[in-house]
């Protein structure tokens, strides 16, 4: 079944940045994963660098790093890139993951091939970071901020345990891709190579097994609500369509959202121009990410 409803209009409170676009979506969330990932897309590549025990993840592709739809106020992660002498043009993609514990998220930035890693290391030292560890995988500390470089993989990692992250990057510890926690959600992801933003979580309302938001470049942005069986998905699609029709008038404009059931999943699709609205809705567990049953 499918239906189209007007989701009426969300106030977009602030913006999401290269740094913080990857954080709010992770707060208090948990995830499902993918054992069949082969690293063929950038999103799949990112999952191979994130820790296996993560329960939420967000991904931002190079093409979208400067998109104001994903921006917010600068935070520590942004300053790290500045300290490293890097700009959006030097990054292939950015990803972050968090778990059940209230620790800072693990972050990974894939550096472009034409960036000299030694220049990045020198820039961090000049910015006041204390360097330690081997040349191939140096770590840097400044106050409470810790990060590390992996020369072979051309990545910067940051988080509460950078040594553990380096082990994941070097394939000495299991990654999210190894753990196979994203199968059910990513099975429904159309053309992952086209995605400029994605966020997934298992912290889902009212019986859903997982939530995701996917934004392909210049294509409709869509929400995914995953259920354990087709009956649950069909019932949720009907309830969600009703919910969006009667959504409180808290917003500045209306977005036409098309709701449909697809096997064990419910998909709520909006035009690309509404991508900021969809991302903000995901962060707030609002609109197409809210509790359709009303419980």
PyMOL commands that set and color helices and strands:
alter all, ss='L'
color gray80, all
select helices_A, chain A and resi 20-22+24-26+42-47+62-64+68-70+76-83+88-90+117-126+135-137+162-169+176-179+183-186+192-194+230-245+272-284+287-289
alter helices_A, ss='H'
color red, helices_A
select strands_A, chain A and resi 2-8+56-61+91-98+106-111+130-132+139-142+145-150+155-158+195-201+210-216+221-226+254-262+265-270
alter strands_A, ss='S'
color yellow, strands_A
deselect
rebuild
show_as cartoon
